Amino acid sequence: MADEDSSPISGLYPYAERFGVIDRLPEKGRARDEILAELRTMATEEDGFWQTGQCSGTMYCGDTSHYAFLNEAFNLYSHVNALQRDICPSATRFEGEITAMALDLMHADAVKEHHPGESPRGSVTSGGTDSIITAVLMYRDKARADKNITAPEMILPKTAHPAFEKGAHLFGLKVVHAPVHEDTTLVDMDFVRANINENTVMLVGSAGNYPYGTIDPIDELSALALEHDIGLHVDGCLGGFILPWGEQLGYDIPPFDFRLPGVTTISADTHKYGFGLKGTSVLMYRDKSFRDHVYFMTPEWPGGKYNSPGIAGSRSGGLLAAAWASMVSLGREGYLRYAKAIFETAFAMQKIVRAHEELHMMGNPTFCFSFTSDRFDIYHLNDFMHGRGWRFNGQQYPNAIHMCVTRPQTQPGVVEKFATDLEAAIAYALDPPIEQPKSGAIYGGVPKDVPGVDELVKNILVDYLDRCSDVPAR
């Protein structure tokens, strides 16, 4: 049986002391009631953490009644493979209508109005990374087919999601990293303009980017894409299902969607501010000719002519049903109402940050904001806030922390607690009891009570993979 204490980081094999460790398939199955009781114990304890409203991002809806409703929808189709459309034609309905609603939100009507020959399309993927790497594959293959480009390049803002680099790694694109302006956190357009060449197949802009919640100058990127006849992907995985409502509410949110003629693809995650279950996302194309390059077909397989609309083969019919149910149950009124509360909360928290001269806001954010300090190491502040029950996301270059505001933060009292705890955290960070902070910049969580976090990132990954793959000899 694995040793829970063998890792330098505690918690890499959670619940081992309480529930033991399963390192081989049991000879006999356990009772269902016993299994469900164990699952409920873990789920209830873990939900209690984010339900306080002190956890950045992650739980975008936070409404347990909404989750229960989605679980009912999922349950009806949990056993269904969306690849088998003849058995479950409802999957075609769900995916088609999810895509249509997303295209409507991204002003696909503007495409048809100005370019009647173009016909916007889309598809549902397993999440933001899936949407992004599918777009990367599409731009590579489209450029190869249309322009005979065999050494494709993309120009990528340093604030763009790592999924673009993952796609470039998988599909053989060169990444040209574009710097961002320190004050605005937006991509340096002069750099982008100067680095477009005959091999550039795609530009990237974020609406908004994950680190700072700021929106790249998509209108300028659109103009460049048109000028050079190259693709422009707008990563709206984070902001795609909330920024449009912010614009309707009158906030200063510039157009980033298909109203801009150079925008050729957009990704937006239904499992974030679409309030669906993890994981679904929508990848939208300005014209169906773009989507043609992500189809995969092989007619000679003995198992039959094989076709898939994207990278994935089997897909969950339950997730399609749940995403569809979320969107049609909330409607425009519901999304607008939730967005109003989220934006009001985000700006209230930003006002609190700006009231402290020791802190510095990164750029001009919206629902997601990041701050740092030139008076102390921001991770000392993060340590203190963690002790008060807050879970921020750590960042680097420069060191900063961010709060992605979701529905749980809109609960009464959360903003007030943020103000109180932040003031105390600043006092702590100005005179910390230890030289090195315990927290650091690790996406998806920060180990607790461990000095020298950066040096241990590799050990964390190696240890995790070892635990997942190594079965002790018996």
C-alpha positions in Angstrom: 0.0 0.0 0.0 1.3 3.5 -0.9 2.9 5.6 1.9 1.1 8.9 2.3 4.1 10.5 3.9 6.6 9.6 1.3 6.1 12.9 -0.6 7.6 16.2 0.4 4.2 17.8 -0.2 1.3 16.6 2.1 -2.0 15.9 0.5 -0.9 14.4 -2.8 -2.7 11.2 -1.7 -5.7 12.7 0.0 -8.0 10.8 2.4 -5.5 7.9 2.7 -5.5 7.9 6.5 -9.3 8.1 6.8 -10.4 5.8 4.0 -7.3 3.8 3.1 -5.7 3.4 -0.3 -7.0 1.3 -3.2 -3.9 0.2 -5.2 -5.5 -2.8 -7.0 -9.0 -3.7 -8.2 -10.8 -5.2 -5.2 -11.5 -9.0 -5.4 -15.1 -8.2 -4.3 -17.0 -5.1 -4.9 -18.1 -2.9 -2.0 -21.7 -2.1 -1.0 -23.2 0.7 -3.0 -24.5 2.4 0.2 -21.0 2.3 1.7 -19.5 3.8 -1.4 -22.0 6.6 -1.6 -21.6 7.4 2.0 -17.9 7.9 1.5 -18.4 10.0 -1.6 -20.9 12.2 0.2 -18.5 12.7 3.1 -15.7 14.0 0.8 -18.1 16.0 -1.4 -19.8 17.7 1.6 -16.5 18.7 3.2 -15.0 20.0 -0.1 -18.1 21.9 -1.0 -18.0 23.7 2.3 -14.8 25.4 1.3 -16.0 27.2 -1.8 -19.5 27.8 -0.5 -18.1 30.5 1.8 -17.5 32.7 -1.3 -13.8 33.0 -0.6 -12.6 30.8 -3.4 -11.5 32.5 -6.7 -13.1 31.1 -9.8 -13.6 27.3 -10.1 -17.2 27.2 -8.9 -18.9 29.6 -11.3 -22.6 29.0 -10.4 -22.4 27.8 -6.8 -26.1 27.3 -6.6 -26.8 23.8 -5.3 -30.3 23.7 -6.6 -29.1 24.6 -10.1 -26.5 21.8 -9.8 -29.2 19.4 -8.7 -31.3 20.3 -11.7 -28.4 19.8 -14.1 -27.6 16.5 -12.4 -31.2 15.4 -13.2 -30.7 16.3 -16.9 -27.3 14.6 -16.9 -28.7 11.5 -15.3 -31.1 11.0 -18.1 -28.3 10.8 -20.6 -25.3 9.8 -18.5 -25.0 6.5 -20.3 -25.3 8.0 -23.8 -22.4 8.3 -26.3 -23.0 11.4 -28.4 -21.0 9.7 -31.2 -23.9 7.3 -31.8 -26.4 9.8 -33.1 -28.8 7.2 -34.5 -29.4 5.8 -31.0 -29.6 9.2 -29.4 -30.7 11.8 -31.9 -31.4 14.2 -29.0 -27.6 14.8 -28.8 -27.8 16.4 -32.2 -30.6 18.7 -31.0 -28.7 19.6 -27.8 -25.4 20.4 -29.6 -27.1 22.3 -32.4 -29.1 24.5 -30.1 -26.2 25.1 -27.7 -24.1 26.2 -30.7 -27.0 28.4 -32.0 -27.4 30.1 -28.7 -23.7 30.7 -28.4 -23.4 32.1 -31.9 -26.4 34.4 -31.2 -24.6 35.7 -28.2 -21.4 36.3 -30.3 -23.4 38.3 -32.9 -23.2 35.8 -35.7 -26.0 37.7 -37.3 -23.4 40.4 -38.1 -21.5 37.9 -40.3 -24.6 37.1 -42.4 -25.6 40.7 -42.6 -22.2 41.9 -44.0 -21.1 38.8 -45.8 -24.2 36.8 -47.0 -22.0 34.1 -48.4 -20.5 33.2 -45.0 -22.4 30.8 -42.7 -21.3 30.7 -39.1 -21.0 27.3 -37.4 -19.8 25.7 -34.2 -19.4 22.6 -32.1 -19.4 21.6 -28.5 -16.1 20.4 -27.1 -15.0 19.0 -23.7 -13.6 22.3 -22.4 -11.5 25.3 -23.1 -8.3 23.4 -23.9 -10.2 21.2 -26.3 -11.7 24.2 -28.1 -8.3 25.9 -28.3 -6.3 23.0 -29.6 -9.0 22.2 -32.1 -8.7 25.8 -33.4 -4.9 25.5 -33.6 -5.3 22.2 -35.6 -7.9 23.9 -37.9 -5.7 26.9 -38.7 -2.7 24.7 -39.4 -4.6 22.5 -41.8 -6.5 25.4 -43.4 -3.2 27.2 -44.1 -1.7 24.0 -45.5 -4.6 23.5 -47.8 -5.2 27.1 -48.9 -1.7 28.5 -48.9 0.6 25.5 -48.8 2.2 26.7 -45.6 4.3 23.9 -44.1 6.0 25.8 -41.3 3.1 27.5 -39.6 3.4 30.1 -36.8 1.1 31.7 -34.4 1.6 35.0 -32.5 0.6 34.5 -28.9 0.3 37.1 -26.2 2.2 36.1 -23.1 -1.0 36.3 -21.2 -2.8 33.8 -23.4 -3.8 30.5 -22.1 -1.1 27.7 -22.1 -3.6 25.5 -24.2 -2.4 27.4 -27.3 1.2 26.3 -26.5 -0.1 22.8 -25.9 -1.8 22.8 -29.4 1.3 24.2 -31.0 3.4 21.4 -29.4 0.9 18.7 -30.5 0.5 20.0 -34.1 3.9 21.5 -34.9 3.4 25.2 -34.9 6.1 27.7 -34.0 4.9 30.1 -31.2 6.0 33.7 -31.4 5.5 35.1 -27.9 4.2 38.7 -27.9 5.0 40.8 -24.9 2.3 42.7 -23.0 2.4 46.3 -21.8 3.2 46.4 -18.1 0.7 49.1 -17.3 -2.3 47.8 -19.3 -1.4 44.1 -19.4 -2.6 44.1 -23.0 -0.7 42.6 -26.0 1.9 44.9 -27.6 0.4 45.5 -31.0 3.6 47.0 -32.5 5.3 43.6 -31.8 2.4 41.7 -33.3 2.5 43.9 -36.4 6.2 43.6 -36.8 6.3 39.8 -36.5 3.6 38.8 -39.0 5.3 36.9 -41.9 4.4 34.5 -44.7 4.2 31.6 -42.2 1.8 33.3 -39.8 -1.4 31.3 -39.8 -3.2 32.7 -36.7 -3.3 35.6 -34.2 -4.7 35.3 -30.7 -6.4 37.7 -28.4 -8.1 37.1 -25.1 -11.5 38.3 -23.9 -10.4 38.3 -21.1 -7.2 36.7 -20.3 -6.9 34.5 -17.2 -4.1 36.2 -15.3 -5.6 39.7 -15.2 -9.1 39.6 -16.6 -8.2 42.3 -19.2 -9.4 42.3 -22.8 -6.8 42.5 -25.6 -7.4 45.1 -28.4 -9.4 42.7 -30.5 -10.5 45.4 -32.9 -6.8 46.1 -33.8 -6.0 42.4 -34.1 -9.0 42.1 -36.4 -7.8 44.8 -38.7 -4.3 43.1 -38.8 -5.9 39.7 -39.6 -7.9 41.2 -42.4 -4.9 43.1 -43.8 -2.8 40.0 -43.9 -5.5 37.4 -44.7 -4.8 35.3 -41.6 -7.0 33.9 -38.9 -7.8 35.5 -35.6 -8.9 33.3 -32.6 -10.6 35.1 -29.7 -10.2 33.2 -26.5 -13.4 33.8 -24.7 -13.2 30.6 -22.7 -13.3 32.6 -19.5 -15.3 35.7 -20.4 -17.4 34.6 -23.4 -20.5 33.9 -21.4 -20.3 37.0 -19.1 -18.7 39.9 -21.0 -21.7 40.2 -23.4 -24.0 40.7 -20.4 -21.6 43.3 -19.0 -21.8 45.2 -22.3 -25.6 45.2 -22.1 -25.4 46.4 -18.5 -23.4 49.5 -19.8 -19.9 48.6 -18.6 -16.9 49.6 -20.7 -16.5 46.3 -22.6 -15.4 46.7 -26.2 -16.7 44.4 -29.0 -14.7 41.2 -29.3 -16.9 38.9 -31.3 -18.1 38.4 -34.8 -19.1 42.0 -35.2 -15.4 42.5 -35.9 -14.8 41.2 -39.5 -11.3 39.8 -38.8 -12.5 37.5 -36.0 -12.6 34.0 -37.5 -13.0 31.7 -34.4 -14.2 32.2 -30.8 -14.0 29.8 -27.9 -16.4 30.2 -24.9 -16.9 27.8 -22.0 -20.4 26.7 -21.1 -18.9 25.1 -18.0 -17.7 28.5 -16.7 -20.2 31.5 -16.8 -22.6 29.4 -18.9 -23.1 27.7 -15.5 -23.1 24.2 -17.1 -21.4 21.1 -15.7 -17.7 20.5 -16.3 -16.7 20.0 -19.0 -18.2 21.6 -22.1 -17.2 24.5 -24.3 -18.3 25.9 -27.6 -15.9 26.5 -30.5 -17.5 28.9 -33.1 -16.4 29.5 -36.6 -17.1 32.6 -38.8 -17.9 30.3 -41.7 -18.5 26.6 -42.2 -15.4 26.4 -44.4 -13.3 26.7 -41.3 -15.0 23.9 -39.5 -14.5 21.6 -42.5 -10.8 21.4 -41.5 -11.5 19.8 -38.1 -13.6 16.9 -39.4 -11.9 13.5 -39.4 -12.9 10.8 -41.8 -11.4 7.4 -42.7 -13.5 5.3 -45.1 -11.5 2.1 -45.3 -11.5 0.9 -41.7 -12.9 -2.7 -41.4 -15.1 -1.4 -38.5 -17.0 0.8 -40.9 -16.6 4.3 -42.4 -15.5 6.4 -39.4 -16.3 10.1 -39.0 -15.9 12.5 -36.1 -16.6 16.2 -36.0 -13.5 17.0 -34.0 -10.6 15.6 -32.0 -12.8 13.6 -29.6 -14.5 10.4 -30.5 -16.8 9.3 -27.7 -18.5 12.2 -25.9 -20.9 12.4 -23.0 -24.6 12.8 -24.0 -25.2 13.8 -20.4 -22.9 16.8 -20.5 -24.6 18.0 -23.7 -28.0 17.7 -22.0 -26.9 19.5 -18.9 -25.3 22.4 -20.8 -28.4 22.8 -22.9 -30.6 22.6 -19.8 -28.5 25.3 -18.0 -28.8 27.7 -20.9 -32.5 27.3 -21.6 -33.4 27.3 -17.9 -31.6 30.6 -17.3 -32.4 32.5 -20.5 -31.3 36.0 -21.1 -33.0 37.4 -18.0 -31.3 34.9 -15.7 -27.8 35.4 -17.2 -28.2 39.2 -17.1 -29.3 39.1 -13.5 -26.4 36.9 -12.4 -23.9 39.0 -14.4 -25.1 42.2 -12.8 -24.4 40.8 -9.3 -21.0 39.4 -10.4 -19.9 42.7 -12.0 -21.1 44.8 -9.0 -19.3 42.5 -6.6 -16.1 42.5 -8.7 -16.0 46.3 -8.9 -16.7 46.6 -5.2 -13.7 44.3 -4.4 -11.5 46.2 -6.8 -12.4 49.5 -5.2 -11.3 48.0 -1.9 -7.9 47.0 -3.4 -7.4 50.4 -4.9 -8.0 52.1 -1.6 -4.7 50.7 -0.3 -1.6 52.5 -1.5 0.5 49.4 -0.9 -1.4 47.5 -3.6 -1.4 47.9 -7.3 -4.1 46.7 -9.7 -3.0 45.0 -12.9 -4.5 46.8 -15.9 -8.2 47.7 -16.2 -10.0 44.5 -15.4 -13.7 43.6 -15.3 -15.1 40.5 -13.5 -11.7 39.0 -12.9 -8.9 41.2 -11.3 -5.3 40.8 -10.2 -3.2 42.9 -7.9 0.4 43.0 -6.7 2.6 45.2 -4.5 5.9 47.0 -4.7 6.1 47.3 -0.9 6.2 43.6 -0.1 6.1 40.1 -1.5 2.4 39.7 -2.4 2.6 36.0 -1.4 3.0 37.1 2.3 -0.4 38.7 1.9 -1.6 35.5 0.2 -0.4 33.4 3.1 -2.4 35.5 5.6 -5.5 35.5 3.4 -5.2 31.8 3.1 -5.3 31.6 6.9 -8.5 33.5 6.9 -10.1 31.0 4.5 -9.4 32.7 1.1 -8.1 30.9 -1.9 -6.7 33.2 -4.6 -4.9 32.1 -7.8 -1.1 32.8 -7.8 0.7 34.4 -10.6 4.2 35.3 -11.6 6.2 37.8 -13.8 5.4 39.8 -11.8 4.2 38.0 -8.7 0.6 38.7 -8.2 -2.7 37.1 -7.0 -6.1 37.3 -8.6 -9.7 36.9 -7.8 -12.0 35.6 -10.4 -15.4 36.7 -9.1 -18.2 34.2 -9.5 -21.7 33.8 -8.0 -20.5 32.6 -4.6 -18.8 35.9 -4.0 -22.1 37.7 -4.5 -23.4 36.3 -1.2 -24.1 38.9 1.6 -21.1 39.6 3.7 -18.4 38.3 1.4 -17.2 41.8 0.2 -17.2 43.1 3.7 -15.1 40.2 4.9 -12.7 40.7 2.0 -12.2 44.3 3.1 -11.6 43.4 6.7 -9.2 40.5 6.0 -7.3 42.4 3.3 -6.5 45.3 5.6 -5.2 42.8 8.2 -3.2 41.0 5.5 -1.4 44.2 4.4 -0.3 44.8 8.0 1.0 41.2 8.1 2.8 41.4 4.8 4.5 44.7 5.7 6.2 42.9 8.7 6.0 39.1 8.1 7.2 36.7 10.7 9.1 34.6 8.1 11.4 35.7 5.3 10.0 33.5 2.6 6.3 33.2 2.0 4.7 29.7 2.1 2.6 30.1 -1.1 3.6 30.7 -4.7 2.5 30.7 -8.3 1.1 27.3 -9.1 -2.0 27.1 -11.4 -4.8 25.2 -9.8 -3.7 25.5 -6.2 -0.8 26.3 -3.9 0.8 23.9 -1.4 0.4 24.9 2.2 3.3 25.3 4.7 6.0 24.4 2.3 9.0 26.8 1.7 10.6 26.9 -1.8 7.5 26.0 -3.6 8.9 26.7 -7.1 11.6 24.0 -6.7 9.0 21.5 -5.8 6.7 21.8 -8.8 8.5 19.2 -10.7 8.5 16.9 -7.7 4.8 17.3 -7.3 4.1 16.3 -10.9 6.5 13.3 -10.8 5.2 12.1 -7.5 1.6 12.4 -8.7 2.3 10.5 -11.9 4.2 7.8 -9.9 1.2 7.4 -7.6 -1.2 7.1 -10.6 0.9 4.6 -12.5 3.0 2.5 -10.1 1.2 -0.4 -8.4 3.1 -1.9 -5.5 4.2 -5.5 -6.2 2.4 -8.2 -4.3 
